[in-house]
Amino acid sequence: MELLDRYLQAVKKYLPARRQDDIIAELRANMESQIEDKESELGRPLTLGEMEDLLRKMGSPVIVASRYQPQQYLIGPALFPLYLYVLRVVVLWTLIIYSIVIVVVLPMASPDHSDIAASLLRAPSILINVAAWVTLVFVAFEFFAARYPEKCPPIAGLTNTWSPSSLPPLEKVDVSGRKPRSFTQAVAEVVVGFLLMAWLLLIPRHPFLLMGPGVVVLRIAPFQLAPIWWTFYWWIVGLNAMQLAWKTLDLARGQWQQPAPIRQIIFKAVGVIPIALLLSARDHTYVVLKNPSADQLRYGHNLDVINNSIRLGFTVLCAIVVLQLAWEIGLTGWHAYRRREAAM
């Protein structure tokens, strides 16, 4: 039945997300019934070749999935699943490349951070143009394939010339029961990581991106941030850069689906360092007066309240992060134990 599981897995990738489980359950029941009838007729289990013949009669996964797609007008149901897949891949890789240009290339070419902000605002229009071109290509192919079938070569997977033996192997299920990461999730994490990095690097020149209208209040207030925040800021930038580089490398090497619990533990452990640096600040000073000699008597009490509140908040945050880290370590150890027990 492994070949049947691989076949249903391939069909599922092209089905509407909300109905995937119900459709696959229905298909499995129908196909298992057909297999049982055939085996009863032959008086023996089906051979691998007979199973492939049965699946070949069912049709390729793309064809089977197209029967459950909503009616399309510009792009036919046989081509629509492939269109959605190509559109996702092209849009996601466009986001990755554009993010790299914004984060790496543009800052080196132009020191003006306003150019980076303008490039971020242009991202939606670029994605719309890319999606429009992909759609036009598929619409054109649908048009010519319908009117000149003898001149349009068949696309692999859209005809019954496909072979069940070419189905991908079954995906490994994590012992923890968590659903494995999909390619879309891995690409989305990298794209969001590049956008987050661009946002972080823009904050020093454009603090409005972090504080919003609070920037105006901070400018007119008698208080200002202590230098310790710059150390905290660059630690955060470094941690995000390290995590982004790791995820990008995994995606480039095709290892995005492999679980990495040890890596997550390392990132969370290193993430405690910038919080610990804040808590170890000299005299727990996080906010200082712009003019200490003139404003100490008037705002000294308020300054102590602000610094003590910040210290208390980060103390609670540090405790939460440490507890999460301990929980993650314990959970990873438990899953490793279960894997060893299952292997015995």
Buried (B, 14 or more C-beta within 10 A) or exposed (E): EEBBBBBBBBBBBBBEEEEBEEBBEEBBEEBEEEBEEBEEEEEEEBEEEBBBEBBBEBBBBBBBBBEBBEEBEBBBBBBBBBBBBBBBBBBBBBBBEBBBEBBEEBBEEEEEBEBBBEBBEEBEEBBEEBBEEBBEEBBEBBEEBEEEEEEBEEEEBBEEEBEBEEBEEEEEEBBEEEEEBEBEEBBBBBBBBBBBBBBBBBBEBBBEBBEEEEEEEEEEEBBEBBEBBEBBBEBBBEBBBEBBEBBBEBBEEEEBBEBBBEEBBBBBBBBBEBBEEBBEBEEBBBBBBEEEEEBEEEBEEBBEEBBEEBBEEBBEBBEEBBEEBEEBBEEBEEBEEEEEEEEE
